[in-house]
Amino acid sequence: MSTLAVAFGVSRGKDTPLSPRGRGAGGEGAGATSPEASVFAQRCARALRKQQTPQEQALWRQLRAKRFSGYKFRRQQVLGRFIADFVCFSQKLIVELDGGQHADAVPYDAQRDAWLKLEGFRVLRFWNNDWALRQDAVLETIWRALQAPAPSPQPLPHAGGGAQALFSPWVGGEGKPPRSEADFSA
């Protein structure tokens, strides 16, 4: 057993090797950047699966086991340093069912959604009240999103742009953002 497995209390059996990153074909569920973060995120995801809200349980009953138009969803899936409520990898679609605590986490959710979009995912967010009062409308919105083509991967930055071009909301990445098209030509 590895040192990390001992430190985090993870055991896979005596002779069982650790599974490759993602467990599925095509690298589904790419892990976090470090092994420690990955183990921690997996433990958090496991705990979240055991402590789902009634709304999450009801939505999961609709999405699980390819029951929803044959699309495979995973719940509480680790993506980088984030955990998505429900994700369909084939369509690069994430469904988030948010409770009242997310009203105070708007900046965090915006940062998280921006990173997920950079990774090629589309994110649908619903409040628990939306699910409780309008289940058919929520399911129809998810179904329509699944019918749309999956987004293509983000293009690589232009030569010399490097990581700055990926994370900066404006060209140059320093100073104030441009206010008009003329600011881009400077």
Summary of the structure (lengths in Angstrom):
residues: 186
radius of gyration: 19.3
end to end distance: 57.3
largest distance: 64.5
contacts: 438
relative contact order: 0.09
helix: 45%
strand: 15%
